[in-house]
Amino acid sequence: MTVGGHVGRGFEAVREAFIGNFETRGESGGACCVYRRGDRIVDLWGGVRDGRTGAPWERDTMVVVHSATKGLAAMTLALAHSRGWLDYEERVATYWPEFAQHGKGAITVRQLLAHQAGLFAIDEPVDRAVVADLDRLAVVLARQRPAWPLGDRQAYHALTLGFYEGELLRRVDPRHRSLGQCFQDEIATPLGEEVYIRLPEAIPNSRLARLAPPGLFRMLTGFPLRFMLETMNHRSNIYRALAVNPGSAVYIDDAHVYARNLEVPSGGGVATARGMAHAYGVFASSSAALPVRRETRDLLAAPWVPPARGGYDECMKADGIQFSLGFMKSTAAWRFGGGRAFGSPGAGGALGFADPDSGIGYAYVTSQMGTALTGDPRDVALRAALAAGLQAAAPEARPAIAALT
């Protein structure tokens, strides 16, 4: 196993933690990157991208990041807000009149993006063909009945959030682009990075890591018992959110690793760690490469607004998880930065986030799925080493930096 890339002076411990992931924490292949106020201070990759063939993970290897894609989708809507196309406090139906069916007319953009709309599942059959046809998908989404009254509860919109965001973006974008195309045009391309919500045909399979699921024993012993039972119950909220219409595996394509020209903005993004970290770095601090209004960045960093019944999540069956404007917030239950940090983890271990207080844009991706729900040990080790390096470099910023872990 070889490790490529570099770390800045004072961050050698991050490289050691990255190597330690392979030696003691079950890593197979992956990458980690960190931007700090525009400077790339960590950029590492190593291991294998395909456990079946032993093909190495290379500098430009990309991998699906599951729900870390939600952060990329939220960035796109944040850019729409920054451009004046979208108001987070406006009703969704103002931009998308058909959305108002079945009592959804008063749902605001903020409530939808905070997983408070009761639209965590789709009752009608939805397969890949429907997902690929954005007009058909929009009709199905607009017809969905909410599970409970407006703003009453929180329930993790595991797949549906991205589909609703996608149609909302199509309605407000002056060019009516899909969310994936808008992200590509307005964020990935200006930054010169390879991050895709809509993976194009031109990407060869050799550029893509195959994500290996955890073994049965690790799944049975790694996940909380209640969560495992909920995922096996076909009537549970989380099963309906993850497993059907269209199901979280909709992005998989055996012949091409991942489906091409298909947008799953809540779970099908394909990225390098470098690309994700660079994008988050722009939202953590001002950047000439991708101007975002200070007002928008302040809103992203602001505290969440809870639903009427508090923060208990009706899908995850857990308390303390907070969502705001499409991102997850750092909390005591799932800490990945200070109180103003925002980002999105992905099933299996991926994580990307921005921390405005420390100026950090961070990303970790892997080809070997783990089972931790609130901080993969590999990612936690990397962030602990990063925090130590930042503290040594800037002791006066210790409170903000310590919060990274």
Secondary structure, DSSP 4 states (H G I P E B T S, - for coil): --EEEEE-TT-HHHHHHHHHHHHHS---EEEEEEEETTEEEEEEEEEEEETTTTEEP-TT-BEE-GGGHHHHHHHHHHHHHHTTS--TTSBHHHH-GGGGGGGTTT-BHHHHHTT-SS-SS--S---HHHHH-HHHHHHHHHHPPPSSSTTS-B---TTHHHHHHHHHHHHHSTT---HHHHHIIIIIHHHT--EESS--TTS-GGGBPPPBPPPHHHHHHHS-HHHHHHHH-TTSHHHHHHTSTT-GGGGEETTTEE-SS---TTT--EE-HHHHHHHHHHHHS--SSS---HHHHHHHHSPP---TT-S-BTTTTBSS--EETTEEEP-SSS-SSSTT-EEEE-TTS-EEEEETTTTEEEEEEESB----SS--HHHHHHHHHHHHHHHHH-GGGHHHHHTT-
